[in-house]
Amino acid sequence: MSWESTAVYYRRMNEQVRDRLGGLNSADILMRSVNFDEIVTLQKAGEWAKAAQRLMEIGRDLESAGADAILICTNTMHLLADEVQSAVKVPLLHIADVTGSSIRRAGCSRPLLLATRYTMEQPFYSRRISEMHGLEVMVPDEADREVIHSIIFDELCQGIVRDESRRRYVEIVERCRAKGVDSVILGCTEIGLLISQDDLPLPIFDSTLLHSDAAIDFALSEAC
């Protein structure tokens, strides 16, 4: 939900429409950006019910404004995906489903989940991918989870991209690779700002890009 990754979503969706339709075509997007600091405050306090109410209100506002589908443009807040879906009639395109189906199609089965501590440690994300897509989702150990989480909030969400942090992420992936993971989920929408396929020895699945592309797939299929 930081504007750093919101900008990636916006660019990616417009690029996809331009590339697929050509000419001066661009994406018709209704976007509701939030003050990320307020959301993080609710996360840290465990005020998930208040956060749910906020997202439900936003979802209803977007639907009333004409949205044909809803995206929560963050992995962590999919903890509240069911609540948001219950508040609207249009479909919510779930980021874990988009990511899980892509991993399955690629023939991978034991993805490593890199994400915020909330997403790595709570079951809402990995359980959904496991149950709906038959994958065995792995997470780093506690110390590495803290490193990943801190870099996301203290650096990436604030527009800071450091080579040293990239090296630490790669080292974490290498340790988990030795334990049998066969792919990597960039399960926080800012992680793609730090690492790419060129940095890692395993196939990566960038949830931000996959989610953006799924939105355009949906929009263009509806238009047809």
Steps between C-alpha positions, in 0.01 A plus 500: 500500500798730492495734202829343392322183392182682398708669232615158376139380475395811310788484253469125444125508430535788257793332325298180465206682341728693266686185395186295447278762335760731348478863405393743768311242706551514877335342803171635636582482872321610815772528764461574870834577660529513879731651759716191551616614843143474628470144370835398652389642835194275493715199402746555784217539750324186376194711419400280209127558550549875459718442197229275355238770541727747323557269205134401481401866477755558226379194312139619512606846384686355202208277407263796519734696275478229234775246571442162333746323731694580817872454565662537841843610380694346786555141611476557875156659491360192326467381857177702468407388148190310608367803686557726201337252263198479729458877473476513120319313223777523241779239515814552704804374311699321771876544475577157651283324241666685214845416637422139589354416160804650327738290711298188430500562125877539510536153652640612835374353827702634799509880479679714755283787624680832552261752650418706806511318830118506509475319166776250575386415851120504475330220305261702281738513202703180503199287596295637212777426251551153646133405513390654170809435290663195659830669580723458804580858602823544695608800710845605629597452864413759763820703476476522122132590518592798717763612248254477212229687690730778616639565153147526360380761749820685585630519145285394204176665613702818546663488157836373625663223291836377630741252345576359844132422555484330162796282599330407827184393317704289258682335791167413661377343176821298470460363852143397426599358164725258687188387689313413182305802380464512121366853442453836672185705559559872523208516740521866587420750229818700568753215479515523121661840549799321656546168322421354160550175316855605416589495870376152590581142395138386527187601305335801660133589504448871555154536652479867402548435130285186501216682677520794260494270197204306640307825535556581134415144395171538687427848365568411137304174521204693642532757222481225242 
